[in-house]
Amino acid sequence: MKATIIIHKIVFTIVAIVLFVTAFQIFEKLKVYGLSIASIQSKGGNTLWEAYYQQVGYVYICLAEFMKFISAGISGIILCITYKE
């Protein structure tokens, strides 16, 4: 009985770490894409489309940061439940 509990703790710890690392990498890539969208500029000057793409890029950046916090929270909850005595 004790060995299965230890195995479950190890498995859930690995799941939490993999979830956090994978999500962090994915959302960091989304942030980079948001930065590249936000940096689109027209040759002639400020246009409505340029302003639109800048705002969409900022939305992606904020979404990426928010999702990083959510994935860290979910990973933390998994660890808390796993090591709850």
Stockholm file with secondary structure:
# STOCKHOLM 1.0

chainA/1-85         MKATIIIHKIVFTIVAIVLFVTAFQIFEKLKVYGLSIASIQSKGGNTLWEAYYQQVGYVYICLAEFMKFISAGISGIILCITYKE
#=GR chainA/1-85 SS CHHHHHHHHHHHHHHHHHHHHHHHHHHHHHHHHHHHHHTCCCSSSCCHHHHHHHHHHHHHHHHHHHHHHHHHHHHHHHHHHHTCC
#=GC SS_cons        CHHHHHHHHHHHHHHHHHHHHHHHHHHHHHHHHHHHHHTCCCSSSCCHHHHHHHHHHHHHHHHHHHHHHHHHHHHHHHHHHHTCC
//
